[in-house]
Amino acid sequence: MDLPALSRLRAAFGLNEVGRLDDDWDELFGEASRTIAGVSTIVELWRDLDSQGWCLDIELLADAGDLDVQDLLAAVRAEIESAGVQVDSIVCRR
């Protein structure tokens, strides 16, 4: 991921700007508390040091049913697509 793509992804999710692409040890590249598809979450963007792959880690702050989680994941995928970038994985934790 280059800096323009990273900036688009951060903007799509309202993530703060942490981490430097040119620092091989930086892992966290943004985080924000926000509501997605009606579900309160904390969203974090991580880079895996070994694979250099990207992961969106989504922590649910309230109980959500399976349909709510599916709606949330669909909204997340749409935001990633609208930013024109790819992430290697999306992790959703309850």
PyMOL commands that place a pseudoatom at each C-alpha (Angstrom):
pseudoatom trace, name=CA, resn=MET, resi=1, chain=A, elem=C, hetatm=0, pos=[0.000, 0.000, 0.000]
pseudoatom trace, name=CA, resn=ASP, resi=2, chain=A, elem=C, hetatm=0, pos=[1.378, 3.407, -0.889]
pseudoatom trace, name=CA, resn=LEU, resi=3, chain=A, elem=C, hetatm=0, pos=[0.761, 6.664, 1.006]
pseudoatom trace, name=CA, resn=PRO, resi=4, chain=A, elem=C, hetatm=0, pos=[-2.127, 7.906, -1.192]
pseudoatom trace, name=CA, resn=ALA, resi=5, chain=A, elem=C, hetatm=0, pos=[-3.942, 4.570, -0.781]
pseudoatom trace, name=CA, resn=LEU, resi=6, chain=A, elem=C, hetatm=0, pos=[-3.295, 4.600, 2.961]
pseudoatom trace, name=CA, resn=SER, resi=7, chain=A, elem=C, hetatm=0, pos=[-4.653, 8.144, 3.170]
pseudoatom trace, name=CA, resn=ARG, resi=8, chain=A, elem=C, hetatm=0, pos=[-7.834, 7.152, 1.283]
pseudoatom trace, name=CA, resn=LEU, resi=9, chain=A, elem=C, hetatm=0, pos=[-8.411, 4.191, 3.585]
pseudoatom trace, name=CA, resn=ARG, resi=10, chain=A, elem=C, hetatm=0, pos=[-7.838, 6.287, 6.701]
pseudoatom trace, name=CA, resn=ALA, resi=11, chain=A, elem=C, hetatm=0, pos=[-10.272, 8.906, 5.389]
pseudoatom trace, name=CA, resn=ALA, resi=12, chain=A, elem=C, hetatm=0, pos=[-12.917, 6.273, 4.556]
pseudoatom trace, name=CA, resn=PHE, resi=13, chain=A, elem=C, hetatm=0, pos=[-12.926, 5.029, 8.153]
pseudoatom trace, name=CA, resn=GLY, resi=14, chain=A, elem=C, hetatm=0, pos=[-12.057, 8.283, 9.935]
pseudoatom trace, name=CA, resn=LEU, resi=15, chain=A, elem=C, hetatm=0, pos=[-8.825, 6.775, 11.257]
pseudoatom trace, name=CA, resn=ASN, resi=16, chain=A, elem=C, hetatm=0, pos=[-6.198, 8.900, 12.932]
pseudoatom trace, name=CA, resn=GLU, resi=17, chain=A, elem=C, hetatm=0, pos=[-2.766, 9.070, 11.302]
pseudoatom trace, name=CA, resn=VAL, resi=18, chain=A, elem=C, hetatm=0, pos=[-0.268, 6.914, 13.162]
pseudoatom trace, name=CA, resn=GLY, resi=19, chain=A, elem=C, hetatm=0, pos=[2.523, 4.754, 11.800]
pseudoatom trace, name=CA, resn=ARG, resi=20, chain=A, elem=C, hetatm=0, pos=[5.011, 5.402, 9.035]
pseudoatom trace, name=CA, resn=LEU, resi=21, chain=A, elem=C, hetatm=0, pos=[5.152, 3.335, 5.868]
pseudoatom trace, name=CA, resn=ASP, resi=22, chain=A, elem=C, hetatm=0, pos=[8.935, 3.677, 5.680]
pseudoatom trace, name=CA, resn=ASP, resi=23, chain=A, elem=C, hetatm=0, pos=[9.412, 2.324, 9.224]
pseudoatom trace, name=CA, resn=ASP, resi=24, chain=A, elem=C, hetatm=0, pos=[9.541, -1.477, 9.036]
pseudoatom trace, name=CA, resn=TRP, resi=25, chain=A, elem=C, hetatm=0, pos=[8.598, -1.760, 12.729]
pseudoatom trace, name=CA, resn=ASP, resi=26, chain=A, elem=C, hetatm=0, pos=[5.408, 0.300, 12.647]
pseudoatom trace, name=CA, resn=GLU, resi=27, chain=A, elem=C, hetatm=0, pos=[2.318, -1.891, 12.848]
pseudoatom trace, name=CA, resn=LEU, resi=28, chain=A, elem=C, hetatm=0, pos=[-0.642, 0.315, 13.848]
pseudoatom trace, name=CA, resn=PHE, resi=29, chain=A, elem=C, hetatm=0, pos=[-1.638, 2.758, 11.101]
pseudoatom trace, name=CA, resn=GLY, resi=30, chain=A, elem=C, hetatm=0, pos=[-4.882, 4.202, 12.391]
pseudoatom trace, name=CA, resn=GLU, resi=31, chain=A, elem=C, hetatm=0, pos=[-7.736, 3.805, 14.823]
pseudoatom trace, name=CA, resn=ALA, resi=32, chain=A, elem=C, hetatm=0, pos=[-11.135, 5.337, 15.470]
pseudoatom trace, name=CA, resn=SER, resi=33, chain=A, elem=C, hetatm=0, pos=[-14.289, 4.809, 17.477]
pseudoatom trace, name=CA, resn=ARG, resi=34, chain=A, elem=C, hetatm=0, pos=[-17.293, 4.931, 15.192]
pseudoatom trace, name=CA, resn=THR, resi=35, chain=A, elem=C, hetatm=0, pos=[-20.680, 3.492, 14.409]
pseudoatom trace, name=CA, resn=ILE, resi=36, chain=A, elem=C, hetatm=0, pos=[-20.909, 1.310, 11.315]
pseudoatom trace, name=CA, resn=ALA, resi=37, chain=A, elem=C, hetatm=0, pos=[-24.294, 0.012, 10.139]
pseudoatom trace, name=CA, resn=GLY, resi=38, chain=A, elem=C, hetatm=0, pos=[-25.755, 0.922, 13.520]
pseudoatom trace, name=CA, resn=VAL, resi=39, chain=A, elem=C, hetatm=0, pos=[-23.096, -0.967, 15.532]
pseudoatom trace, name=CA, resn=SER, resi=40, chain=A, elem=C, hetatm=0, pos=[-20.657, 0.864, 17.847]
pseudoatom trace, name=CA, resn=THR, resi=41, chain=A, elem=C, hetatm=0, pos=[-17.088, -0.193, 17.091]
pseudoatom trace, name=CA, resn=ILE, resi=42, chain=A, elem=C, hetatm=0, pos=[-13.419, 0.529, 17.461]
pseudoatom trace, name=CA, resn=VAL, resi=43, chain=A, elem=C, hetatm=0, pos=[-11.665, 0.170, 14.093]
pseudoatom trace, name=CA, resn=GLU, resi=44, chain=A, elem=C, hetatm=0, pos=[-7.902, -0.312, 13.842]
pseudoatom trace, name=CA, resn=LEU, resi=45, chain=A, elem=C, hetatm=0, pos=[-5.704, -0.693, 10.759]
pseudoatom trace, name=CA, resn=TRP, resi=46, chain=A, elem=C, hetatm=0, pos=[-2.684, -2.957, 11.225]
pseudoatom trace, name=CA, resn=ARG, resi=47, chain=A, elem=C, hetatm=0, pos=[0.251, -3.950, 9.017]
pseudoatom trace, name=CA, resn=ASP, resi=48, chain=A, elem=C, hetatm=0, pos=[1.694, -7.409, 9.634]
pseudoatom trace, name=CA, resn=LEU, resi=49, chain=A, elem=C, hetatm=0, pos=[5.451, -7.122, 10.060]
pseudoatom trace, name=CA, resn=ASP, resi=50, chain=A, elem=C, hetatm=0, pos=[6.209, -10.494, 8.494]
pseudoatom trace, name=CA, resn=SER, resi=51, chain=A, elem=C, hetatm=0, pos=[3.882, -10.566, 5.488]
pseudoatom trace, name=CA, resn=GLN, resi=52, chain=A, elem=C, hetatm=0, pos=[3.504, -6.784, 5.081]
pseudoatom trace, name=CA, resn=GLY, resi=53, chain=A, elem=C, hetatm=0, pos=[-0.231, -7.515, 4.677]
pseudoatom trace, name=CA, resn=TRP, resi=54, chain=A, elem=C, hetatm=0, pos=[-2.979, -5.203, 5.967]
pseudoatom trace, name=CA, resn=CYS, resi=55, chain=A, elem=C, hetatm=0, pos=[-5.758, -6.038, 8.433]
pseudoatom trace, name=CA, resn=LEU, resi=56, chain=A, elem=C, hetatm=0, pos=[-8.776, -4.100, 9.642]
pseudoatom trace, name=CA, resn=ASP, resi=57, chain=A, elem=C, hetatm=0, pos=[-9.501, -5.102, 13.235]
pseudoatom trace, name=CA, resn=ILE, resi=58, chain=A, elem=C, hetatm=0, pos=[-13.065, -4.256, 14.241]
pseudoatom trace, name=CA, resn=GLU, resi=59, chain=A, elem=C, hetatm=0, pos=[-14.065, -4.577, 17.889]
pseudoatom trace, name=CA, resn=LEU, resi=60, chain=A, elem=C, hetatm=0, pos=[-17.790, -4.506, 18.589]
pseudoatom trace, name=CA, resn=LEU, resi=61, chain=A, elem=C, hetatm=0, pos=[-18.546, -2.367, 21.633]
pseudoatom trace, name=CA, resn=ALA, resi=62, chain=A, elem=C, hetatm=0, pos=[-22.119, -3.601, 22.078]
pseudoatom trace, name=CA, resn=ASP, resi=63, chain=A, elem=C, hetatm=0, pos=[-23.949, -6.852, 21.559]
pseudoatom trace, name=CA, resn=ALA, resi=64, chain=A, elem=C, hetatm=0, pos=[-24.885, -7.302, 17.933]
pseudoatom trace, name=CA, resn=GLY, resi=65, chain=A, elem=C, hetatm=0, pos=[-26.888, -10.022, 16.267]
pseudoatom trace, name=CA, resn=ASP, resi=66, chain=A, elem=C, hetatm=0, pos=[-25.554, -12.052, 13.355]
pseudoatom trace, name=CA, resn=LEU, resi=67, chain=A, elem=C, hetatm=0, pos=[-27.530, -9.976, 10.833]
pseudoatom trace, name=CA, resn=ASP, resi=68, chain=A, elem=C, hetatm=0, pos=[-26.133, -6.760, 12.312]
pseudoatom trace, name=CA, resn=VAL, resi=69, chain=A, elem=C, hetatm=0, pos=[-22.601, -8.121, 11.978]
pseudoatom trace, name=CA, resn=GLN, resi=70, chain=A, elem=C, hetatm=0, pos=[-23.249, -9.140, 8.369]
pseudoatom trace, name=CA, resn=ASP, resi=71, chain=A, elem=C, hetatm=0, pos=[-24.544, -5.622, 7.630]
pseudoatom trace, name=CA, resn=LEU, resi=72, chain=A, elem=C, hetatm=0, pos=[-21.478, -4.155, 9.343]
pseudoatom trace, name=CA, resn=LEU, resi=73, chain=A, elem=C, hetatm=0, pos=[-19.100, -6.309, 7.283]
pseudoatom trace, name=CA, resn=ALA, resi=74, chain=A, elem=C, hetatm=0, pos=[-20.912, -5.398, 4.060]
pseudoatom trace, name=CA, resn=ALA, resi=75, chain=A, elem=C, hetatm=0, pos=[-20.575, -1.698, 4.939]
pseudoatom trace, name=CA, resn=VAL, resi=76, chain=A, elem=C, hetatm=0, pos=[-16.866, -2.157, 5.752]
pseudoatom trace, name=CA, resn=ARG, resi=77, chain=A, elem=C, hetatm=0, pos=[-16.229, -3.917, 2.446]
pseudoatom trace, name=CA, resn=ALA, resi=78, chain=A, elem=C, hetatm=0, pos=[-18.063, -1.144, 0.589]
pseudoatom trace, name=CA, resn=GLU, resi=79, chain=A, elem=C, hetatm=0, pos=[-15.926, 1.517, 2.296]
pseudoatom trace, name=CA, resn=ILE, resi=80, chain=A, elem=C, hetatm=0, pos=[-12.733, -0.372, 1.423]
pseudoatom trace, name=CA, resn=GLU, resi=81, chain=A, elem=C, hetatm=0, pos=[-13.862, -0.679, -2.187]
pseudoatom trace, name=CA, resn=SER, resi=82, chain=A, elem=C, hetatm=0, pos=[-14.804, 3.018, -2.378]
pseudoatom trace, name=CA, resn=ALA, resi=83, chain=A, elem=C, hetatm=0, pos=[-11.304, 3.887, -1.149]
pseudoatom trace, name=CA, resn=GLY, resi=84, chain=A, elem=C, hetatm=0, pos=[-9.895, 1.833, -4.020]
pseudoatom trace, name=CA, resn=VAL, resi=85, chain=A, elem=C, hetatm=0, pos=[-7.600, -0.245, -1.815]
pseudoatom trace, name=CA, resn=GLN, resi=86, chain=A, elem=C, hetatm=0, pos=[-7.305, -3.836, -0.657]
pseudoatom trace, name=CA, resn=VAL, resi=87, chain=A, elem=C, hetatm=0, pos=[-6.785, -5.275, 2.779]
pseudoatom trace, name=CA, resn=ASP, resi=88, chain=A, elem=C, hetatm=0, pos=[-5.727, -8.861, 3.375]
pseudoatom trace, name=CA, resn=SER, resi=89, chain=A, elem=C, hetatm=0, pos=[-8.164, -9.531, 6.193]
pseudoatom trace, name=CA, resn=ILE, resi=90, chain=A, elem=C, hetatm=0, pos=[-11.014, -8.116, 8.238]
pseudoatom trace, name=CA, resn=VAL, resi=91, chain=A, elem=C, hetatm=0, pos=[-11.223, -9.354, 11.823]
pseudoatom trace, name=CA, resn=CYS, resi=92, chain=A, elem=C, hetatm=0, pos=[-14.448, -8.724, 13.707]
pseudoatom trace, name=CA, resn=ARG, resi=93, chain=A, elem=C, hetatm=0, pos=[-14.296, -9.355, 17.462]
pseudoatom trace, name=CA, resn=ARG, resi=94, chain=A, elem=C, hetatm=0, pos=[-17.159, -9.342, 19.945]
for i in range(1, 94): cmd.bond("trace and resi %d" % i, "trace and resi %d" % (i + 1))
show_as sticks, trace
zoom trace
